[in-house]
Amino acid sequence: MDTCKVKLTVARSGPKLNQQRGDEVEVGLLEAGRLLRNGAIERPAAKVLKAIADAEAAEGRETAVASGGAAAAPDAAAADEDAPAPDAAVAGEDASAAAAE
């Protein structure tokens, strides 16, 4: 098994590529591992996870399964907590100008 089918959680596009969120696409095992680490696909079945881990181990890479895959990606709520307040000064803005408002 050199390729596998995965379900995207984000859209991907390029000159010859237009894949929407929710599409089931066929990708190489190493690409599936990269997408899993980045939280760009739903967690695949155990058989596919094992194939991804085996392919990555053969390449000498840390496996997506060992690094936690999509489970390691931060959720939207946690990302919102770390975001600055909307009225916070943007880097490079003059602090006195922001204070004058």
C-alpha positions in Angstrom: 0.0 0.0 0.0 1.9 3.1 -1.2 -1.2 5.3 -1.2 -4.3 5.7 1.0 -7.6 7.5 0.9 -8.1 10.3 3.5 -10.8 12.7 4.3 -9.7 16.4 4.3 -10.6 18.8 7.1 -9.1 21.7 5.1 -9.3 22.7 1.5 -6.2 22.4 -0.7 -5.7 24.1 -4.1 -3.0 24.7 -6.6 -2.5 25.0 -10.4 -3.8 21.5 -11.0 -5.5 20.8 -7.7 -8.8 21.9 -6.2 -9.8 19.8 -3.2 -12.5 20.9 -0.8 -13.0 20.3 2.9 -14.7 16.9 3.3 -13.4 15.5 0.1 -12.0 12.0 0.2 -8.7 12.0 -1.7 -5.9 9.5 -2.4 -2.5 10.6 -1.3 0.9 8.9 -0.7 1.5 7.5 2.8 4.2 10.1 3.6 1.9 12.9 2.5 -0.9 11.4 4.7 1.5 11.4 7.6 2.3 15.1 7.1 -1.4 16.0 6.7 -2.2 14.0 9.9 0.5 15.8 11.9 -0.9 19.1 10.7 -4.5 18.2 11.5 -5.5 18.5 7.9 -7.2 15.1 7.7 -9.5 13.1 9.8 -7.8 10.3 11.8 -7.7 7.3 9.5 -8.4 3.7 10.3 -5.9 1.7 12.3 -4.7 -0.3 9.2 -3.9 3.0 7.4 -2.2 4.4 10.5 0.0 1.4 10.6 0.9 1.8 6.9 1.7 5.4 7.5 3.9 4.6 10.5 5.7 1.9 8.6 6.4 4.2 5.6 7.7 7.0 7.8 9.9 4.6 9.8 11.4 3.3 6.5 12.2 6.9 5.6 13.7 7.5 9.1 11.0 10.1 10.0 9.1 10.6 13.3 5.8 8.9 12.7 2.6 10.9 12.7 1.1 8.2 15.0 3.9 8.6 17.5 3.7 12.4 17.5 -0.1 12.3 18.2 -1.2 13.2 14.7 -4.4 15.2 14.6 -4.8 14.8 18.4 -1.8 17.0 18.9 -3.2 19.9 16.8 -4.6 22.7 18.9 -8.4 23.1 18.8 -10.0 26.3 17.8 -11.0 27.3 21.3 -7.4 27.1 22.6 -6.2 29.1 19.6 -8.7 31.9 20.3 -7.5 32.1 23.9 -4.0 32.9 22.7 -5.1 35.5 20.2 -4.6 39.1 21.1 -7.6 41.3 21.8 -9.1 42.9 18.7 -8.3 46.4 20.0 -4.7 45.6 20.9 -2.0 47.6 19.1 -0.5 46.0 16.1 3.2 45.5 16.0 4.9 48.5 14.5 2.1 50.9 15.4 2.9 54.0 17.4 1.8 53.3 21.0 1.0 57.0 21.6 -1.3 57.0 18.5 -3.1 54.0 19.8 -3.4 55.6 23.3 -4.8 58.8 21.8 -7.8 57.0 20.4 
